[in-house]
Amino acid sequence: MYLKLNVFILLLCSGFSQAESSEQKLQSFLTKLSQMSGQFTQIIVSGNGSDIRSATGTFKIKKPGMFDWRYIEPYEQQIVSNGIKIWIYDEDLEQVSIRKISESLNSSPLSIFVSDTPVENIFSIENMDKNDDIDWVKLTPKGDASSFEFIEIGLYRGDLSKMILQDNFGQTTRLLFNHIGKHTPIDAADFQFKVPEGADVFEEQ
């Protein structure tokens, strides 16, 4: 009986030792990720908590460097990158801003999902406590170019669930993701933005 008990304890301890950390789950998620789409709810809270703004929208991403981030409510705005340029379209203003993708993308939250650069090269990674079955990881930018102090990523059963971003002005952005899809093919042509007729265009040289 003692022998059986000891074997059981050894197996139990072995199971615990093999459990993945939150960082390992994030690394596994990012390694397997080539594309992703879904919906999001965004809540922005000012540093003193007096101003709260929310928005909803959809997103698509594809490695390397391509994304389509669309705000639908309460205003319409689209941010698109084909991996070379970024288009920012404000429908209310009928205005398009065009920028080149620079090294600054590496220090942005999107770089976590669309960059080929390993995440540990850009951010310091810290495991956090699991909360409501969500595995949390804290990322702190290694460089000085980032406008964020830290980014927290929550994974539910290995998939993206939530993000919390704290910028250098104390403002907090919370993102809740749902209807995540990673297997439906996304064409690179989806990330070629066509400037709407009549829109004013401002392009960074």
Buried (B, 14 or more C-beta within 10 A) or exposed (E): EEEEEEEEEEEEEEEEEEEEEBBEBBBEBBEEBEBBBBBBBBBBBEEEEEEEEEBBBBBBBBBEBBBBBBBBEEEEBBBBBBBEBBBBBBEEEEEBBBBEBEEBBBBBBBBBBBBEEEBEEBBEBBBBEEEEEBBBBBBEBBEEEBBBBBBBBBBBEEBBBBBBBBBEEEBBBBBBBEEBEBEEEBEEEBBEBEEEEEEEEEEEE
